[in-house]
Amino acid sequence: MPRPLLQKKTQTVEKNSLLSATAPLRQENRMDQTARLELERRLRKPRSEEYMKALRQLDAGGHIMDHSRAEALVNQIRKEFPEIQLDGLLIGIVAVCYLGRPYEVHSLDLAGNIIQHYKKGETMPGGLEKARTLAMCGGYEFIEVYTNCLRAVSEDGSVAVIRN
């Protein structure tokens, strides 16, 4: 008879050990979830007028790529979100191009700090293409392309989130 009692104690100890071993993981998951929610909350906030003004300048200078202008825009983006590590999260920004035919949209690719203007039918690289239709339909100043969603920014800086 003592044998079953020992087995129960062993099972209880194992359960307690298992629970205590996973408790830090649960706490870590809660912290990760809190960080994700805070990130989402911050990225939903309206964009500043300074940020909006800087990104409206994507067409300035014509269709020729200017690395220093791209770098200045990327710095403005980083200034808008100083508490967020955007590398690997924000792919780029897409907006309607007002240079006229044959150009349709333009983008700021954050990976290479490149401003590029695209002709109608010309494919955009690196996940930026998914923002073209939304940019073309109007109603938004520009579309921020993230790895997990699109954030459409209106003229007043308000943000709409479109999940992939």
Backbone as JSON, one array per atom type, in Angstrom:
{
  "sequence": "MPRPLLQKKTQTVEKNSLLSATAPLRQENRMDQTARLELERRLRKPRSEEYMKALRQLDAGGHIMDHSRAEALVNQIRKEFPEIQLDGLLIGIVAVCYLGRPYEVHSLDLAGNIIQHYKKGETMPGGLEKARTLAMCGGYEFIEVYTNCLRAVSEDGSVAVIRN",
  "N": [[0.79, -1.22, 0.0], [2.0, 1.33, 0.65], [3.29, 2.09, -1.63], [1.5, 3.24, -3.68], [0.93, 5.68, -2.39], [3.39, 6.96, -2.41], [3.73, 7.32, -5.11], [1.71, 9.15, -5.68], [2.65, 11.39, -4.27], [4.99, 11.85, -5.69], [3.91, 12.47, -8.2], [2.58, 14.81, -7.52], [4.71, 16.45, -6.77], [6.05, 16.53, -9.23], [4.12, 17.87, -10.78], [4.04, 20.33, -9.46], [6.67, 21.1, -9.86], [6.69, 21.33, -12.62], [4.83, 23.37, -12.98], [6.12, 25.46, -11.66], [8.33, 25.68, -13.26], [7.28, 26.58, -15.67], [6.14, 28.95, -14.97], [7.86, 31.3, -15.11], [8.0, 31.48, -17.9], [5.37, 32.03, -18.63], [5.1, 34.54, -17.47], [7.0, 35.91, -18.97], [5.78, 35.72, -21.5], [3.51, 37.29, -21.01], [4.74, 39.75, -20.65], [5.86, 40.1, -23.21], [3.5, 40.23, -24.68], [2.39, 42.54, -23.59], [4.3, 44.41, -24.44], [3.93, 44.18, -27.21], [1.29, 45.11, -27.43], [1.63, 47.74, -26.55], [3.31, 48.7, -28.57], [1.56, 48.48, -30.78], [-0.39, 50.32, -29.93], [1.09, 52.69, -29.94], [1.78, 52.92, -32.66], [-0.68, 53.38, -33.76], [-1.31, 55.95, -33.14], [-2.02, 59.33, -34.17], [-0.07, 60.85, -36.78], [2.56, 63.26, -36.57], [2.5, 66.75, -37.54], [4.9, 67.64, -38.57], [6.1, 65.26, -39.44], [4.23, 64.51, -41.4], [4.51, 66.63, -43.2], [7.17, 66.27, -44.05], [7.0, 63.78, -45.39], [5.32, 64.41, -47.46], [6.97, 65.49, -49.26], [8.07, 63.65, -50.96], [7.76, 63.6, -53.75], [9.13, 65.84, -54.54], [11.76, 67.17, -56.42], [11.68, 65.56, -58.6], [11.84, 62.57, -60.69], [14.31, 61.46, -60.27], [16.44, 59.61, -58.19], [17.5, 60.58, -55.01], [19.85, 60.12, -52.74], [20.54, 61.47, -50.35], [18.24, 62.95, -49.74], [16.48, 60.84, -49.28], [17.68, 59.72, -47.06], [17.33, 61.8, -45.22], [14.55, 61.74, -44.98], [14.18, 59.19, -43.85], [15.46, 59.63, -41.43], [13.65, 61.46, -40.35], [11.45, 59.8, -40.0], [12.45, 58.04, -38.08], [12.73, 59.9, -36.04], [10.09, 60.45, -35.51], [9.27, 58.1, -34.32], [10.96, 57.47, -31.91], [11.21, 55.66, -29.82], [10.86, 53.17, -30.86], [12.17, 50.35, -32.49], [12.52, 50.29, -35.73], [13.68, 48.85, -37.81], [13.33, 45.99, -39.71], [10.67, 45.94, -39.17], [9.14, 48.13, -40.24], [8.73, 48.33, -43.59], [8.56, 50.11, -45.75], [7.31, 53.12, -47.39], [4.51, 54.06, -49.29], [3.05, 56.05, -51.82], [0.77, 58.01, -53.85], [2.03, 59.14, -56.93], [2.75, 62.33, -58.09], [4.06, 63.26, -60.28], [3.19, 62.85, -62.78], [2.29, 61.23, -65.94], [4.64, 58.83, -67.06], [4.44, 57.9, -64.47], [3.08, 56.38, -61.55], [2.94, 55.6, -58.78], [5.01, 56.21, -55.87], [7.77, 55.25, -53.77], [9.33, 54.97, -50.57], [11.9, 53.17, -49.67], [12.86, 51.67, -46.83], [14.89, 49.87, -46.2], [16.98, 50.26, -48.02], [17.2, 52.97, -48.07], [16.0, 54.3, -50.29], [14.41, 56.28, -52.68], [11.94, 55.71, -54.94], [10.29, 55.93, -58.05], [7.47, 54.61, -59.64], [6.33, 53.29, -62.68], [3.16, 52.8, -64.33], [2.05, 49.53, -63.96], [4.6, 48.6, -63.41], [6.32, 46.51, -61.25], [6.55, 46.68, -57.73], [9.15, 46.18, -55.34], [9.91, 43.92, -52.53], [7.57, 43.59, -50.84], [6.21, 45.97, -50.97], [4.38, 46.28, -52.99], [1.82, 45.46, -52.22], [0.64, 47.7, -51.17], [0.05, 49.41, -53.21], [-2.52, 49.5, -54.56], [-4.2, 50.47, -52.54], [-3.02, 52.97, -52.1], [-3.49, 54.13, -54.58], [-6.26, 54.31, -54.67], [-6.96, 56.54, -53.34], [-7.76, 59.04, -50.8], [-5.95, 58.75, -48.81], [-2.87, 60.06, -47.56], [-0.44, 58.69, -47.59], [0.85, 55.32, -47.46], [1.99, 53.33, -44.93], [4.05, 50.6, -44.94], [4.22, 47.72, -43.21], [5.67, 44.73, -41.8], [3.61, 43.1, -40.92], [1.22, 44.38, -41.46], [-0.65, 47.06, -43.08], [-0.54, 50.55, -42.74], [-2.6, 53.07, -43.21], [-2.34, 56.44, -43.75], [-4.07, 59.34, -43.2], [-4.78, 62.7, -44.47], [-4.95, 64.37, -42.24], [-3.31, 63.11, -40.48], [-4.31, 60.97, -39.09], [-4.59, 57.41, -38.5], [-5.28, 54.41, -40.16], [-5.56, 50.94, -39.78], [-4.72, 48.17, -41.7], [-4.91, 44.84, -41.86], [-2.81, 42.2, -43.0]],
  "CA": [[0.0, 0.0, 0.0], [2.74, 2.58, 0.64], [3.75, 2.43, -2.98], [0.64, 4.22, -4.32], [1.07, 6.99, -1.75], [4.62, 7.56, -2.9], [3.51, 7.74, -6.49], [0.92, 10.38, -5.64], [3.53, 12.48, -3.87], [5.89, 12.08, -6.81], [3.14, 13.17, -9.22], [2.34, 16.16, -7.03], [5.97, 17.16, -6.87], [6.3, 16.77, -10.65], [3.22, 18.92, -11.23], [4.51, 21.59, -8.9], [7.91, 21.46, -10.55], [6.32, 21.74, -13.96], [4.21, 24.68, -12.88], [7.12, 26.46, -11.3], [9.24, 25.83, -14.4], [6.62, 27.34, -16.73], [5.7, 30.25, -14.47], [8.62, 32.4, -15.72], [7.64, 31.58, -19.32], [4.08, 32.74, -18.7], [5.38, 35.94, -17.14], [7.68, 36.46, -20.14], [4.77, 35.87, -22.55], [2.69, 38.44, -20.66], [5.54, 40.93, -20.92], [5.92, 40.22, -24.66], [2.18, 40.67, -25.12], [2.28, 43.93, -23.17], [5.14, 45.18, -25.34], [3.26, 44.21, -28.52], [0.13, 46.0, -27.32], [2.15, 49.1, -26.46], [3.77, 49.02, -29.91], [0.35, 48.69, -31.58], [-1.0, 51.57, -29.47], [1.93, 53.81, -30.4], [1.72, 53.04, -34.11], [-2.03, 53.85, -34.13], [-1.44, 57.38, -32.84], [-1.89, 60.22, -35.33], [1.27, 61.3, -37.13], [2.78, 64.69, -36.32], [2.49, 67.62, -38.72], [6.28, 67.65, -39.08], [6.24, 63.99, -40.15], [3.38, 64.58, -42.59], [5.13, 67.59, -44.12], [8.37, 65.64, -44.61], [6.66, 62.71, -46.33], [4.68, 65.01, -48.64], [8.05, 65.95, -50.13], [8.63, 62.54, -51.74], [7.78, 63.93, -55.19], [10.01, 66.99, -54.79], [13.04, 66.81, -57.03], [11.48, 64.76, -59.8], [11.92, 61.11, -60.65], [15.68, 61.03, -60.0], [16.64, 59.23, -56.79], [18.49, 61.38, -54.29], [20.11, 59.36, -51.51], [20.56, 62.35, -49.17], [16.84, 63.23, -49.4], [15.94, 59.61, -48.71], [18.26, 59.6, -45.72], [16.66, 62.8, -44.39], [13.2, 61.23, -44.7], [14.32, 58.08, -42.92], [15.75, 60.24, -40.12], [12.39, 62.03, -39.86], [10.64, 58.67, -39.55], [13.03, 57.6, -36.81], [12.42, 60.94, -35.06], [8.66, 60.29, -35.17], [9.14, 56.9, -33.47], [12.28, 57.25, -31.31], [11.18, 54.55, -28.88], [10.59, 51.93, -31.59], [13.18, 49.85, -33.43], [11.75, 50.09, -36.95], [14.35, 47.92, -38.7], [12.69, 44.68, -39.72], [9.24, 46.11, -38.9], [8.64, 49.03, -41.28], [9.39, 48.01, -44.86], [8.66, 51.33, -46.53], [6.15, 53.99, -47.5], [4.04, 54.15, -50.67], [2.07, 57.12, -52.03], [0.5, 58.35, -55.24], [3.06, 59.99, -57.51], [2.14, 63.46, -58.79], [4.94, 63.71, -61.35], [2.47, 62.68, -64.04], [2.58, 60.02, -66.72], [4.1, 57.48, -66.88], [4.57, 57.48, -63.08], [1.82, 56.1, -60.89], [3.19, 55.66, -57.34], [6.41, 56.26, -55.48], [8.0, 54.61, -52.48], [10.55, 55.16, -49.82], [12.3, 51.85, -49.19], [13.69, 51.92, -45.67], [16.05, 48.99, -46.16], [18.09, 50.82, -48.78], [17.07, 54.43, -48.11], [15.84, 54.6, -51.71], [13.15, 56.82, -53.18], [11.76, 55.16, -56.28], [9.01, 56.23, -58.69], [7.1, 53.44, -60.43], [5.41, 53.48, -63.79], [1.99, 51.93, -64.31], [2.38, 48.15, -64.28], [5.94, 48.25, -62.92], [6.19, 45.86, -59.95], [7.32, 47.22, -56.6], [9.81, 45.07, -54.65], [9.98, 43.79, -51.08], [6.32, 43.69, -50.1], [5.59, 47.28, -51.14], [3.32, 46.18, -54.0], [0.51, 45.29, -51.58], [0.11, 49.02, -50.8], [-0.2, 50.2, -54.43], [-3.95, 49.68, -54.81], [-4.72, 51.34, -51.49], [-2.51, 54.31, -52.37], [-4.12, 54.62, -55.8], [-7.7, 54.56, -54.51], [-7.11, 57.89, -52.79], [-8.26, 59.16, -49.44], [-4.82, 58.68, -47.87], [-1.65, 60.75, -47.98], [0.54, 57.66, -47.88], [0.64, 54.03, -46.8], [3.18, 52.75, -44.28], [4.02, 49.15, -45.15], [4.9, 46.98, -42.15], [5.76, 43.3, -42.09], [2.37, 42.41, -40.57], [0.03, 45.16, -41.79], [-0.5, 48.35, -43.74], [-1.11, 51.65, -41.96], [-2.97, 54.13, -44.15], [-2.31, 57.71, -43.02], [-4.9, 60.38, -43.82], [-4.21, 64.04, -44.55], [-4.88, 64.94, -40.89], [-2.37, 62.32, -39.69], [-4.95, 59.8, -38.47], [-4.07, 56.15, -39.02], [-6.16, 53.24, -40.28], [-4.74, 49.73, -39.86], [-5.23, 47.12, -42.58], [-4.15, 43.61, -41.59], [-2.5, 41.35, -44.16]],
  "C": [[0.83, 1.28, 0.0], [3.14, 3.02, -0.77], [2.81, 3.44, -3.68], [0.73, 5.62, -3.69], [2.33, 7.69, -2.23], [4.44, 8.07, -4.34], [2.69, 9.03, -6.54], [1.79, 11.57, -5.27], [4.47, 12.84, -5.02], [5.16, 12.85, -7.9], [2.88, 14.61, -8.8], [3.6, 17.0, -7.13], [6.27, 17.49, -8.32], [5.4, 17.88, -11.17], [3.68, 20.27, -10.72], [5.79, 22.04, -9.59], [7.61, 21.98, -11.95], [5.71, 23.14, -13.93], [5.23, 25.75, -12.56], [8.11, 26.69, -12.44], [8.6, 26.67, -15.5], [6.17, 28.71, -16.26], [6.52, 31.4, -15.05], [8.29, 32.58, -17.2], [6.33, 32.33, -19.48], [4.28, 34.22, -18.43], [6.05, 36.61, -18.34], [6.7, 36.68, -21.28], [3.88, 37.07, -22.28], [3.44, 39.74, -20.96], [5.67, 41.17, -22.43], [4.6, 40.75, -25.2], [1.97, 42.13, -24.75], [3.09, 44.82, -24.09], [4.5, 45.28, -26.73], [2.07, 45.16, -28.5], [0.56, 47.46, -27.25], [2.65, 49.57, -27.83], [2.58, 49.33, -30.82], [-0.3, 50.03, -31.22], [-0.22, 52.77, -30.01], [1.82, 54.02, -31.91], [0.34, 53.45, -34.62], [-2.21, 55.34, -33.89], [-1.31, 58.21, -34.12], [-0.44, 60.68, -35.52], [1.38, 62.81, -36.94], [2.76, 65.46, -37.64], [3.86, 67.66, -39.38], [6.54, 66.4, -39.93], [5.46, 64.03, -41.46], [4.02, 65.5, -43.64], [6.36, 66.97, -44.8], [8.01, 64.6, -45.66], [5.9, 63.23, -47.56], [5.72, 65.44, -49.66], [8.65, 64.84, -50.99], [8.71, 62.84, -53.24], [8.73, 65.07, -55.52], [11.33, 66.51, -55.39], [12.89, 65.9, -58.22], [11.68, 63.28, -59.59], [13.33, 60.58, -60.37], [15.83, 60.75, -58.52], [17.75, 60.07, -56.18], [18.69, 60.74, -52.92], [20.08, 60.24, -50.27], [19.13, 62.73, -48.76], [16.2, 62.02, -48.76], [16.42, 59.44, -47.28], [17.59, 60.58, -44.76], [15.25, 62.35, -44.03], [13.23, 60.08, -43.71], [14.62, 58.61, -41.52], [14.5, 60.87, -39.51], [11.47, 60.94, -39.33], [11.16, 58.18, -38.2], [12.76, 58.62, -35.69], [10.97, 60.84, -34.6], [8.46, 59.14, -34.19], [10.47, 56.6, -32.77], [12.34, 56.04, -30.39], [10.98, 53.19, -29.55], [11.74, 51.59, -32.52], [12.43, 49.46, -34.7], [12.38, 49.1, -37.93], [13.7, 46.55, -38.58], [11.2, 44.75, -39.43], [8.58, 46.96, -39.98], [9.43, 48.79, -42.56], [9.6, 49.28, -45.68], [7.35, 52.09, -46.56], [5.81, 54.13, -48.98], [2.99, 55.26, -50.75], [1.86, 57.33, -53.53], [1.58, 59.32, -55.71], [2.37, 61.09, -58.33], [3.05, 64.03, -59.87], [4.26, 63.6, -62.71], [2.9, 61.43, -64.77], [4.06, 59.97, -67.06], [4.09, 57.01, -65.42], [3.21, 57.39, -62.39], [1.94, 56.24, -59.36], [4.69, 55.82, -57.1], [6.55, 55.63, -54.1], [9.29, 55.11, -51.86], [10.84, 53.81, -49.2], [13.26, 52.05, -48.03], [14.94, 51.05, -45.61], [17.24, 49.6, -46.88], [18.1, 52.33, -48.84], [16.92, 54.91, -49.55], [14.45, 55.15, -51.98], [13.04, 56.34, -54.62], [10.37, 55.52, -56.79], [8.72, 55.08, -59.65], [6.08, 53.81, -61.5], [4.24, 52.51, -63.64], [2.4, 50.53, -64.76], [3.75, 47.7, -63.82], [5.81, 47.71, -61.49], [7.11, 46.48, -58.91], [7.91, 46.06, -55.81], [9.51, 45.02, -53.15], [8.7, 43.97, -50.29], [5.62, 45.03, -50.24], [4.4, 47.24, -52.09], [1.93, 46.1, -53.38], [-0.12, 46.62, -51.18], [-0.31, 49.85, -52.02], [-1.69, 50.5, -54.61], [-4.56, 50.64, -53.79], [-4.26, 52.78, -51.71], [-3.24, 54.93, -53.56], [-5.6, 54.97, -55.61], [-7.98, 55.91, -53.87], [-7.65, 57.87, -51.37], [-7.16, 59.12, -48.39], [-3.63, 59.43, -48.45], [-0.59, 59.74, -48.41], [0.21, 56.42, -47.08], [1.98, 53.58, -46.23], [3.04, 51.25, -44.39], [4.87, 48.48, -44.07], [4.9, 45.5, -42.51], [4.43, 42.59, -41.85], [1.11, 43.17, -40.93], [0.39, 46.38, -42.64], [-1.12, 49.39, -42.81], [-1.32, 52.82, -42.93], [-3.11, 55.43, -43.36], [-3.06, 58.77, -43.83], [-4.2, 61.73, -43.77], [-4.04, 64.68, -43.17], [-3.95, 64.16, -39.96], [-2.99, 61.12, -39.01], [-4.56, 58.54, -39.21], [-5.15, 55.08, -39.03], [-5.26, 52.02, -40.49], [-5.45, 48.71, -40.73], [-4.34, 45.91, -42.38], [-3.97, 42.82, -42.88], [-3.27, 40.06, -44.07]]
}
